[in-house]
Amino acid sequence: MTAGTTVAGTMASAVAASMTVAAATTLLNTRGIGAVVVTGTEGRTIGIVSERDIVKALGARGAAVLDVPVSEIMTRKVVTC
């Protein structure tokens, strides 16, 4: 599941916490973006997953991490202004 939201004149993407890391990686590549917002069951922001999160997880856990949900590797502390 992905959704688009306009933020400061730019389209931001959001994904469900249950999306696999592989699917999120494909989404980042297809859209040419570096990160997506992760939303919980009620649509609230619960984190963000970035290219850096994915690379760190791959380095630490290997290719098997591609099959886990993004909620396991996302950055949970999201600061907004």
Secondary structure, DSSP 8 states (H G I E B T S, - for coil): -EEEEEETTEEEEEEETTSBHHHHHHHHHHHT-SEEEEE-TTS-EEEEEEHHHHHHHHHHH-GGGGGSBGGGTSB------
